[in-house]
């Protein structure tokens, strides 16, 4: 899905590793999309994953915690190690 350039888009210079840039150029050509579209989608996906991670942390914030030492002791008591 090509978003194209609009007056609302912001311009930024990004320096890519040469091999990543080559891969982006090839993928852009094969998918008939621009490198900008590919990068924007990748950044959106990364931000979406960050948001999902933060939501999961928030949901688990009230869960009881156990120290590593207590975990090891429990595993030993229950014959797991």
Secondary structure by P-SEA (a helix, b strand, c coil): ccccccccbbbbbbbccaaaaaaaaaaaaaacccaaaaaaaaaaaaaaaaaaaaaaaaaacccccccaaaaaaaaaaaccc
